[in-house]
Amino acid sequence: MKPTTRKRLGSIALNGTAIVVFLFAVFPVYWMVATAFKPNDEIFTTDFILFPRQPTLEHVTQVFTDGVAGNSIWVYMGNSVFVALGTVLIGSVVALLAATAVSRFRFKGRTPLMIVLLIMQMVPAEALLISLFLMIRGAGLYGQLLGLVVVNVALTLPFGIWMLRTFVAAVPKELEEAAWIDGASRFRTFWKVLFPLVAPGLVATSIFSFITAWNELIFALTLMPESSGYTMPVALRFFFGQRGTDWGAIMASSTLMTIPVVLFFLMVQRRMVSGLVAGAVKG
């Protein structure tokens, strides 16, 4: 077999595999969106219906007009946006400062601190439920969205510090020293020299924090006693009842829930790939 033919066949096989993987990943999302526009008789049928035969806005209208648990769907959407953005903003600032301190300074207990952060990342979030609940209640944040933000920051912070530590360490310290020689203060050096170089890593960390906070269910259900404080994942539970499950409303709400995640990804996707791989190269 000629090298060109072998190369062409390899390319075809690789592209075919990529297409199969893409379809496998995208099909559940398509099925969710398609089901949101199917009438109930097409949802609860044993026939395989790939495309809605009689598209309807019944379920979408139901979600917007009837609401969930006595509240408008926008209440839960607003709560989720507040928690997710709060987690990203607070967590990113704390993680960046901590990663800079760990990478640039040598202090006693530095290695044990990093080991503890790694162990905390391995512990299931459910194992921390009782302790975090007692801490949030003791701080007077029980039933408040700010308490939920604090919990999500605590859950995402170990990963953020570990990832940003790699990016900070990849920046030559000589760049900062040159800025100091030119008369720049530590804050100006941090903002003008270090921050632009670690921004891709900050974007990748922000995406992880946003998705984690957006999809979090257990703590949102435990720390919010009133339905007006529920986030979108908790609100979806009310479509599951003893007499049946309203799959149309679930799929319509889930479709609505994915829109902010897609918008957030589109805003930062240019830096996402470089943020995931740039920290692996030093220099």
C-alpha positions in Angstrom: 0.0 0.0 0.0 1.3 3.4 -1.0 2.2 5.9 1.8 -0.3 8.4 0.4 -3.1 5.8 0.3 -2.3 4.7 3.9 -2.2 8.3 5.0 -5.6 9.0 3.3 -7.2 5.9 4.9 -5.8 6.9 8.3 -7.3 10.4 7.9 -10.6 9.0 6.9 -10.7 6.6 9.9 -9.7 9.4 12.2 -12.3 11.8 10.9 -15.0 9.1 11.0 -14.1 8.3 14.6 -14.3 12.0 15.4 -17.8 12.3 13.8 -19.0 9.2 15.7 -17.8 10.7 19.0 -19.3 14.1 18.2 -22.7 12.5 17.4 -22.5 10.4 20.6 -21.9 13.5 22.7 -24.4 15.8 21.0 -27.3 13.4 20.6 -28.5 13.7 24.3 -28.5 17.5 24.0 -30.5 17.3 20.7 -33.0 14.8 22.3 -33.5 17.2 25.2 -34.3 20.1 22.9 -36.4 18.0 20.5 -38.5 16.6 23.4 -39.1 20.1 24.7 -41.1 20.8 21.5 -42.9 17.4 21.3 -46.5 17.0 22.3 -47.2 14.5 25.1 -48.4 11.8 22.8 -45.1 11.8 21.0 -43.1 11.9 24.3 -44.9 8.9 25.9 -44.9 6.7 22.8 -42.9 3.5 22.2 -42.1 4.7 18.7 -38.7 6.2 18.0 -39.5 9.8 16.9 -36.3 11.6 16.0 -37.9 14.8 14.8 -41.1 16.3 16.3 -44.0 15.6 13.9 -46.2 18.2 15.4 -43.9 20.8 17.1 -45.6 22.6 20.0 -44.7 25.4 22.4 -47.0 23.9 25.1 -44.2 22.9 27.5 -42.2 26.1 27.0 -45.4 28.2 27.6 -46.2 26.1 30.7 -42.8 26.7 32.2 -43.0 30.5 31.6 -46.6 31.0 32.6 -47.2 28.5 35.4 -43.8 28.7 37.0 -42.5 26.2 39.5 -43.5 25.7 43.1 -45.4 29.0 43.1 -42.5 31.1 41.7 -41.6 32.3 38.3 -38.9 30.3 36.5 -37.0 33.6 36.3 -36.6 33.6 40.1 -34.7 30.3 40.0 -32.7 31.4 36.9 -31.7 34.6 38.6 -30.6 32.6 41.7 -28.5 30.3 39.6 -26.9 33.2 37.8 -26.1 35.0 41.1 -24.6 31.9 42.6 -22.6 30.9 39.5 -21.2 34.4 38.8 -20.5 35.0 42.5 -18.6 31.7 42.7 -16.5 32.6 39.6 -15.7 36.2 40.7 -14.8 35.4 44.3 -13.2 32.0 43.6 -11.0 33.4 40.8 -9.7 36.2 42.9 -8.9 34.1 45.9 -7.4 31.2 43.8 -5.2 33.6 41.8 -3.8 35.3 44.9 -3.3 31.9 46.7 -1.6 30.4 43.6 0.7 33.4 43.4 1.7 33.1 47.0 2.3 29.4 46.7 4.4 29.8 43.6 6.4 32.9 44.4 7.0 32.6 48.1 8.8 29.9 50.1 7.2 29.5 53.6 6.9 26.9 56.3 4.1 24.4 55.6 3.9 25.2 51.9 4.1 21.5 50.8 1.6 20.2 53.4 -0.8 23.0 52.3 -0.7 21.8 48.7 -1.2 18.2 49.8 -4.2 19.2 51.9 -5.7 21.0 48.9 -5.2 17.9 46.8 -6.8 15.8 49.4 -9.8 18.2 49.6 -10.3 17.9 45.9 -10.5 14.1 46.3 -13.1 14.2 49.0 -16.7 13.8 47.8 -18.8 17.0 48.3 -21.5 14.9 50.0 -19.0 14.0 52.8 -18.7 17.7 53.6 -22.4 18.4 53.7 -22.9 18.3 57.5 -19.8 20.2 58.4 -20.4 22.9 55.8 -24.1 23.2 56.9 -23.1 23.8 60.5 -20.5 26.4 59.5 -22.9 28.2 57.2 -25.6 28.2 59.9 -23.1 29.4 62.5 -22.1 32.3 60.2 -25.7 33.4 59.9 -25.8 32.6 56.1 -28.4 29.8 56.3 -31.1 30.5 53.7 -29.1 33.1 51.9 -27.6 32.9 48.4 -24.4 34.3 49.7 -24.0 31.2 51.9 -24.4 29.1 48.8 -21.8 31.1 47.0 -19.4 30.6 49.9 -19.9 26.8 49.8 -19.4 26.7 46.0 -16.2 28.7 46.4 -15.0 26.2 49.0 -15.7 23.3 46.6 -14.0 24.8 43.6 -11.1 26.6 45.3 -8.7 23.6 45.6 -8.9 22.9 41.9 -8.5 26.6 41.0 -5.4 27.0 43.2 -3.7 23.8 41.8 -4.4 24.8 38.2 -3.4 28.5 38.5 -0.3 27.5 40.4 1.0 25.9 37.2 0.4 29.0 35.2 2.0 31.4 37.7 5.1 29.1 38.0 5.4 29.1 34.2 5.9 32.9 34.2 9.6 33.8 34.5 10.2 35.6 37.7 12.8 37.8 35.9 9.8 39.6 34.2 8.6 40.8 37.6 12.1 41.7 38.7 12.6 43.8 35.6 9.4 45.6 36.4 10.5 46.3 39.9 13.8 47.7 38.6 11.8 50.1 36.4 10.1 51.4 39.4 6.8 49.5 39.3 5.1 48.7 42.6 4.2 45.1 43.5 0.5 45.7 42.7 1.3 47.3 39.3 3.7 44.4 38.5 1.0 41.9 39.4 -1.7 43.6 37.3 0.4 44.6 34.3 2.9 41.7 34.1 1.6 38.6 35.8 -2.1 38.9 35.3 -2.1 39.1 31.5 0.1 36.0 31.3 -2.0 33.8 33.6 -5.4 35.1 32.1 -5.8 31.9 30.0 -5.5 29.7 33.1 -8.0 32.0 34.9 -10.5 31.5 32.1 -10.2 27.7 32.2 -10.6 27.8 36.0 -13.6 30.1 35.7 -15.3 27.7 33.3 -14.9 24.8 35.7 -16.2 27.0 38.6 -19.2 28.2 36.7 -20.3 24.8 35.5 -19.8 23.3 39.0 -21.8 26.0 40.7 -24.5 26.0 38.0 -25.2 22.3 38.3 -24.8 22.0 42.0 -27.9 20.4 43.7 -27.2 18.9 47.1 -26.1 22.1 48.9 -28.6 24.3 47.1 -31.4 22.0 48.4 -30.0 21.7 51.9 -29.0 25.4 52.6 -32.2 26.9 51.1 -35.3 26.3 53.2 -37.5 28.6 51.1 -38.5 27.8 47.5 -37.7 31.4 46.5 -34.0 30.7 47.1 -33.8 27.5 45.0 -31.6 27.4 42.0 -32.6 25.8 38.6 -31.4 22.2 39.4 -33.5 22.2 42.6 -36.5 23.7 40.7 -36.4 20.8 38.2 -37.2 18.4 41.1 -40.8 19.7 41.3 -41.6 18.2 37.9 -41.1 14.7 39.4 -44.3 13.8 41.2 -45.9 10.7 42.8 -48.4 10.4 39.9 -45.9 10.8 37.1 -43.2 12.9 35.6 -43.8 15.9 33.4 -41.0 15.1 30.9 -42.0 17.9 28.5 -41.7 20.6 31.2 -38.4 19.0 32.4 -36.9 19.1 28.9 -38.1 22.7 28.3 -36.6 23.9 31.7 -33.4 22.0 31.0 -33.1 23.6 27.6 -33.6 27.0 29.2 -31.0 26.1 31.8 -28.3 25.4 29.2 -28.6 28.7 27.5 -26.5 30.7 30.1 -23.8 28.1 30.1 -23.6 28.2 26.3 -23.4 32.0 26.4 -20.7 32.0 29.1 -18.7 29.5 27.0 -19.0 31.6 23.9 -17.7 34.6 25.7 -14.6 32.9 26.9 -14.1 30.1 24.3 -11.2 31.9 22.5 -9.0 31.6 25.6 -10.3 28.2 26.7 -8.0 25.9 24.6 -4.9 28.0 25.3 -5.9 28.0 29.0 -6.1 24.3 29.2 -2.7 23.6 27.5 -0.6 26.7 28.0 0.2 25.9 31.6 2.0 22.7 30.6 4.8 24.7 28.8 7.2 26.6 30.9 9.0 29.7 29.5 
